[in-house]
Amino acid sequence: MTFIEAIQADWIFYVVNLLAFVTVVFCTYLYAKSKQAQVVAAVQAELQQVQLQYTDKLLDKEEALKKKKERVRLILKDLDNQMRNKDVAMLQARRNELSNVFVMEYTAAMQQYAHLGHQFYELNVDKYHSFIRNEIFPFLDTSRKILMAINAPKVIQTIGTELAPAISYSYQDFDFAFDMIRKYPTSEFNREMQQYLPALGFSKKDLD
């Protein structure tokens, strides 16, 4: 009996075995696909959870920053009132308070908020740029205005130059903001950054 004749004689056996083999392969494929789908779903769920956690933290830091900014605003308002009233003692107290609260509380809160924003938006350039435009530049503008208020000639003259020396900031308190601006630089951002450097008492050399 030839090989072909043997196959023809037992064709049912071979067909059954072939079907069994195909069935096993197909079931194995489906199992692998289902496992893969489960893994993908688990990873997506974990990523969503992490994103929600970062969003919650970012909102918490934003709320804390708003409270610090409001406190700075109220002190600045009272500084102006004391200036109008010519109350030297209270004017000096508010000036010192404004300087301390701004650097130690408001700027510190902004650093924490910016750090989370950097992590959250680092891989999305458009959102990163939006964070710079909506959060970092307004912070620098507020810093500039506060420095002007603290060192206003009429304030220093009213208190007295010996009791009210000019106050300057350390670049280290603001390097996080300038570093974020330079992360994904644009000509507009660079131009605006160059305006804030001298306004805050810094120079291009501080960026190195």
Secondary structure, 3 states (H helix, E strand, C coil): CCHHHHHHHCHHHHHHHHHHHHHHHHHHHHHHHHHHHHHHHHHHHHHHHHHHHHHHHHHHHHHHHHHHHHHHHHHHHHHHHHHHHCCHHHHHHHHHHHHHHHHHHHHHHHHHHHHHHHHHHCCCHHHHHHHHHHHHHHHHHHHHHHHHHHCCHHHHHHHCCCCCCCCCCCHHHCHHHHHHHCCCCCHHHHHHHHHHHHHCCCCHHHHC
